[in-house]
Amino acid sequence: MYWEQRNQRRYLYKTITKGGRAHRTYLGTGVVAEAIAAADRLQRLERQRQHEQSAAKQQRVDETMAQTDALGQELEFLARMALHAAGFYVHFGQWRRRHYVQQR
């Protein structure tokens, strides 16, 4: 929404895009236009607040996911080491038990 001033009067317009073309729509002047503009400002502030909350929540989720991924990698490493210590090996992505334990 924007104000356009002509001959000492202010007119409120809104630009709407349809089919790739911009069309401006007259919304009013005077007290009615002031009320419409105020309502639009409140809606914009509410959308901005919701966006900020959503961004903060997404950041917390990303941090938690990063910690979870790191923990998962550590657990996978420990599991591999435990299986190797128990005499297992990987054959084409499949864990198999050795029939004998190598002496070192």
Sine and cosine of phi, psi and omega as CSV:
sin_phi,cos_phi,sin_psi,cos_psi,sin_omega,cos_omega
0.00,0.00,0.56,-0.83,0.03,-1.00
-0.50,-0.87,0.39,-0.92,0.02,-1.00
-0.99,-0.15,0.63,-0.77,0.10,-1.00
-0.82,-0.57,0.76,-0.65,-0.03,-1.00
-0.95,-0.32,0.78,-0.62,0.06,-1.00
-0.66,-0.75,0.79,-0.61,0.07,-1.00
0.77,0.63,0.80,0.60,0.06,-1.00
0.92,0.40,0.23,0.97,0.04,-1.00
-0.84,-0.55,0.54,-0.84,0.03,-1.00
-0.95,-0.32,0.69,-0.72,-0.01,-1.00
-0.83,-0.56,0.69,-0.73,-0.01,-1.00
-0.99,-0.13,0.77,-0.63,0.02,-1.00
-0.79,-0.61,0.38,-0.92,0.08,-1.00
-0.76,-0.65,0.71,-0.70,0.01,-1.00
-0.99,-0.11,0.79,-0.62,0.01,-1.00
-0.84,-0.54,0.73,-0.68,0.02,-1.00
-0.99,-0.16,0.82,-0.57,0.04,-1.00
-0.75,-0.66,0.82,-0.58,0.05,-1.00
0.86,0.50,0.54,0.84,0.03,-1.00
0.99,0.12,0.02,1.00,0.00,-1.00
-0.89,-0.46,0.59,-0.81,0.00,-1.00
-1.00,-0.02,0.75,-0.66,0.06,-1.00
-0.83,-0.55,0.70,-0.72,0.04,-1.00
-0.97,-0.23,0.65,-0.76,-0.06,-1.00
-0.89,-0.45,0.76,-0.65,0.04,-1.00
-0.97,0.23,0.76,-0.65,-0.01,-1.00
-0.95,-0.31,-0.45,0.89,0.04,-1.00
0.52,-0.85,-0.10,-1.00,0.03,-1.00
-0.55,-0.83,0.27,-0.96,0.07,-1.00
0.97,0.24,-0.56,-0.83,-0.09,-1.00
-0.91,0.42,-0.63,0.77,0.00,-1.00
-0.89,0.46,-0.70,0.72,0.01,-1.00
-0.92,0.40,-0.62,0.79,0.05,-1.00
-0.87,0.50,-0.67,0.74,0.01,-1.00
-0.91,0.41,-0.67,0.74,0.03,-1.00
-0.89,0.45,-0.69,0.73,0.01,-1.00
-0.90,0.44,-0.65,0.76,0.02,-1.00
-0.90,0.43,-0.67,0.74,0.04,-1.00
-0.89,0.45,-0.63,0.78,0.03,-1.00
-0.91,0.42,-0.65,0.76,0.05,-1.00
-0.87,0.49,-0.68,0.74,0.02,-1.00
-0.89,0.45,-0.67,0.74,0.03,-1.00
-0.89,0.45,-0.66,0.75,0.02,-1.00
-0.90,0.44,-0.69,0.72,0.03,-1.00
-0.89,0.46,-0.64,0.77,0.02,-1.00
-0.91,0.42,-0.69,0.72,0.04,-1.00
-0.89,0.45,-0.63,0.78,0.02,-1.00
-0.91,0.42,-0.68,0.73,0.02,-1.00
-0.88,0.47,-0.69,0.72,0.03,-1.00
-0.90,0.44,-0.64,0.77,0.03,-1.00
-0.89,0.45,-0.68,0.73,0.02,-1.00
-0.90,0.43,-0.66,0.75,0.04,-1.00
-0.90,0.44,-0.68,0.73,0.01,-1.00
-0.90,0.44,-0.65,0.76,0.01,-1.00
-0.91,0.42,-0.65,0.76,0.02,-1.00
-0.91,0.42,-0.66,0.75,0.02,-1.00
-0.90,0.43,-0.67,0.74,0.01,-1.00
-0.90,0.44,-0.59,0.80,0.04,-1.00
-0.90,0.44,-0.68,0.74,0.04,-1.00
-0.89,0.45,-0.65,0.76,0.02,-1.00
-0.90,0.44,-0.68,0.73,0.00,-1.00
-0.89,0.46,-0.67,0.74,0.03,-1.00
-0.89,0.45,-0.69,0.73,0.01,-1.00
-0.90,0.43,-0.66,0.75,0.02,-1.00
-0.90,0.44,-0.62,0.78,0.03,-1.00
-0.90,0.44,-0.67,0.74,0.04,-1.00
-0.91,0.42,-0.65,0.76,0.01,-1.00
-0.91,0.42,-0.67,0.74,0.03,-1.00
-0.89,0.46,-0.68,0.73,0.01,-1.00
-0.89,0.45,-0.68,0.73,0.02,-1.00
-0.90,0.44,-0.66,0.75,0.02,-1.00
-0.88,0.47,-0.64,0.77,0.03,-1.00
-0.91,0.41,-0.65,0.76,0.04,-1.00
-0.90,0.43,-0.67,0.74,0.01,-1.00
-0.91,0.41,-0.63,0.78,0.04,-1.00
-0.89,0.45,-0.66,0.75,0.03,-1.00
-0.89,0.46,-0.71,0.71,0.01,-1.00
-0.90,0.44,-0.64,0.77,0.02,-1.00
-0.90,0.43,-0.67,0.74,0.03,-1.00
-0.87,0.49,-0.69,0.72,-0.01,-1.00
-0.91,0.42,-0.63,0.77,0.01,-1.00
-0.91,0.41,-0.66,0.75,0.02,-1.00
-0.92,0.40,-0.66,0.75,0.06,-1.00
-0.89,0.46,-0.67,0.74,-0.01,-1.00
-0.91,0.40,-0.47,0.88,-0.01,-1.00
-1.00,0.08,0.00,1.00,0.07,-1.00
0.99,-0.14,0.30,0.96,0.03,-1.00
-0.99,-0.12,0.35,-0.94,0.08,-1.00
-0.59,-0.81,0.24,-0.97,-0.03,-1.00
-0.98,-0.20,0.82,-0.57,0.05,-1.00
-0.84,-0.54,0.95,-0.31,-0.04,-1.00
0.78,0.62,0.74,0.68,0.06,-1.00
0.99,0.17,0.08,1.00,-0.05,-1.00
-0.88,-0.48,0.72,-0.69,0.02,-1.00
-0.98,0.18,0.75,-0.66,0.03,-1.00
-0.74,-0.67,0.50,-0.87,0.01,-1.00
-1.00,-0.01,0.70,-0.71,0.05,-1.00
-0.95,0.30,0.59,-0.81,0.04,-1.00
-0.98,0.21,-0.27,0.96,0.05,-1.00
-0.63,-0.78,0.42,-0.91,0.02,-1.00
-0.97,-0.23,0.80,-0.59,-0.03,-1.00
-0.95,0.32,0.68,-0.73,0.05,-1.00
-1.00,0.04,0.73,-0.69,0.01,-1.00
-0.85,-0.52,0.00,0.00,0.00,0.00
